[in-house]
Structure formats: structure tokens, C-alpha cells
């Protein structure tokens, strides 16, 4: 076993590597906290906003259970289901099904994305819609 | 020259097989894009033992092969963006000469995810995908440490082989 290399340990890493990893982890946590604070700052009932290829298709309040089919052409579609205040992709014709496996979303800024079909469902809410309603 | 060609061909095949292996082991944590990036192992070894141009070619061929066989062509754009960002970051890090393989590989993993996310934001025109960034950066870091460690061991063995 003489040719076998010594056990892989910290020897593989230089001090710089450790510093780099620490900086990246700290930045990621800072971004995570920022995102969480932003999500928590929103109040009021959320809506699931459906976008196809960047264009808004419709808004659906999270407090009403429903099932929406989102056609994306060529017989492709995604089916969005809103239940118990959460939105989830119940069905999709895309090959990878990443959107279907995604956990249900309900918080401001969370989204369900189906890249092959270019469908995005985003949760939006906050105080602004009420102001809009009053102005109307 | 012929030896280099054979070596590159072998590496491409290896990257292809590793991509396949990884497609058999889906890691599903509820956030799309989290993965180990085993094929990056081969790209790092190529970058380290052959050169930048060859590593680019290898990465490109691997992405195309994977997309048209067991991957899906719709995802190819994201793989290409991720691969390009990752390679540029790793080549840059190597030039700086500050980091060992682990650091280079971490930067590769993190920038792969950043590139993929950037492509996705442009394609679906939804900036809110940035919400995934913290998780993707952390998972890229973890994957980078693992892949970088493996690459260091692999390169040591490869050097032993070529000296025989």
C-alpha cells in the first residue's frame, strides 16, 4: 500500500480556500436573511400570479381553492392547484417535472418555475393591492 | 498530439458517464438546480492537466451529448450557461494562483449555479428566481469541496500513471 496517497484531509486546502469558503457562506447567509426579512415584511393575503414567457396571464388569491390549467402552446400545459392557502404545480407536460416536485409555495416572492414550458408562478402580496383597490 | 487526443476522448467519455450516473441519482431538496456536479470533476482535471481550451471543448461536447441523449434539450441552454460561467471562474481562479483545487472547484460550483440561474432569469424574464440564489450558492460550495477533493486525489493518481 506504499503507493497509496496519504488520507485526504485539510492538507488539500490552503488557508485561502478556507477563507474563500467562509466568505461565500457568510454572503449566502446574509442574502438568505435578507430574502427572509423581505418575505416576512409583506402582509395581507397573497395571490399566485401566473406568467407565461414573462407575460402575466392571471392572478389567483391563495385563500380560494382552485385548479388552473396553464397552456403554453403545442399541447403543452401546467396545472396549478391552490389548496389550503398554498400553490403547487399538480401536473406538467415538461420532461423534467422540476416544478411538480417543488414544495408548495405560499410566501411572498416564492415561485414555482417550469423552465421547459416557460411558466412561472409567483406569490405576490403586501399592502399595495389595497391601495390600488381604494384608488380604483 | 495523438496521445493528447486519446486522453481528451477518454476524459469526454468519462464526463459523459458521470453525467449519466448523476441523472440516475436525482437529489430533490425542493429547489431546482441543486446537484453534485460530478462531471465537473473531469473538467477540473482537464483544466489542471491539459489546459483551458481543451477543458472548454470537453465541457461543450459533454453538455451537447448529455442534452441530446438522456438529458433534455430544453435544459441545454442552462447547462451551457452554467458550464461557461464555471469554466471562466475556475480558469480565473487558477490564474490568480491563490487557491488550491478545493478553492478552484468551489468557485466553479458556485459560478455554475449563478450562470444557470442568470440564464433562467433571462429566459423566463422573472427576477424573483434570485430567491434561489442563497441555497444554490451554498449547495455549489458544498459540491465544490467534494468535487475538488476528489479531483486532487485523481490528479495525484493520474500523474503516477503517466510516469510509468
Boltz contact constraints between the chains, C-beta under 6 A:
constraints:
  - contact:
      token1: [A, 5]
      token2: [B, 156]
      max_distance: 6.0
  - contact:
      token1: [A, 8]
      token2: [B, 149]
      max_distance: 6.0
  - contact:
      token1: [A, 8]
      token2: [B, 153]
      max_distance: 6.0
  - contact:
      token1: [A, 12]
      token2: [B, 102]
      max_distance: 6.0
  - contact:
      token1: [A, 12]
      token2: [B, 149]
      max_distance: 6.0
  - contact:
      token1: [A, 12]
      token2: [B, 152]
      max_distance: 6.0
  - contact:
      token1: [A, 13]
      token2: [B, 100]
      max_distance: 6.0
  - contact:
      token1: [A, 13]
      token2: [B, 102]
      max_distance: 6.0
  - contact:
      token1: [A, 14]
      token2: [B, 100]
      max_distance: 6.0
  - contact:
      token1: [A, 16]
      token2: [B, 98]
      max_distance: 6.0
  - contact:
      token1: [A, 16]
      token2: [B, 99]
      max_distance: 6.0
  - contact:
      token1: [A, 17]
      token2: [B, 99]
      max_distance: 6.0
  - contact:
      token1: [A, 17]
      token2: [B, 100]
      max_distance: 6.0
  - contact:
      token1: [A, 17]
      token2: [B, 102]
      max_distance: 6.0
  - contact:
      token1: [A, 17]
      token2: [B, 103]
      max_distance: 6.0
  - contact:
      token1: [A, 20]
      token2: [B, 103]
      max_distance: 6.0
  - contact:
      token1: [A, 21]
      token2: [B, 106]
      max_distance: 6.0
  - contact:
      token1: [A, 24]
      token2: [B, 141]
      max_distance: 6.0
  - contact:
      token1: [A, 28]
      token2: [B, 134]
      max_distance: 6.0
  - contact:
      token1: [A, 28]
      token2: [B, 137]
      max_distance: 6.0
  - contact:
      token1: [A, 28]
      token2: [B, 138]
      max_distance: 6.0
  - contact:
      token1: [A, 31]
      token2: [B, 134]
      max_distance: 6.0
  - contact:
      token1: [A, 32]
      token2: [B, 134]
      max_distance: 6.0
  - contact:
      token1: [A, 35]
      token2: [B, 131]
      max_distance: 6.0
  - contact:
      token1: [A, 54]
      token2: [B, 125]
      max_distance: 6.0
  - contact:
      token1: [A, 95]
      token2: [B, 72]
      max_distance: 6.0
  - contact:
      token1: [A, 96]
      token2: [B, 72]
      max_distance: 6.0
  - contact:
      token1: [A, 98]
      token2: [B, 32]
      max_distance: 6.0
  - contact:
      token1: [A, 101]
      token2: [B, 28]
      max_distance: 6.0
  - contact:
      token1: [A, 102]
      token2: [B, 30]
      max_distance: 6.0
  - contact:
      token1: [A, 103]
      token2: [B, 30]
      max_distance: 6.0
  - contact:
      token1: [A, 109]
      token2: [B, 128]
      max_distance: 6.0
  - contact:
      token1: [A, 109]
      token2: [B, 131]
      max_distance: 6.0
  - contact:
      token1: [A, 111]
      token2: [B, 128]
      max_distance: 6.0
  - contact:
      token1: [A, 115]
      token2: [B, 120]
      max_distance: 6.0
  - contact:
      token1: [A, 116]
      token2: [B, 74]
      max_distance: 6.0
  - contact:
      token1: [A, 118]
      token2: [B, 124]
      max_distance: 6.0
  - contact:
      token1: [A, 120]
      token2: [B, 124]
      max_distance: 6.0
  - contact:
      token1: [A, 120]
      token2: [B, 126]
      max_distance: 6.0
  - contact:
      token1: [A, 122]
      token2: [B, 128]
      max_distance: 6.0
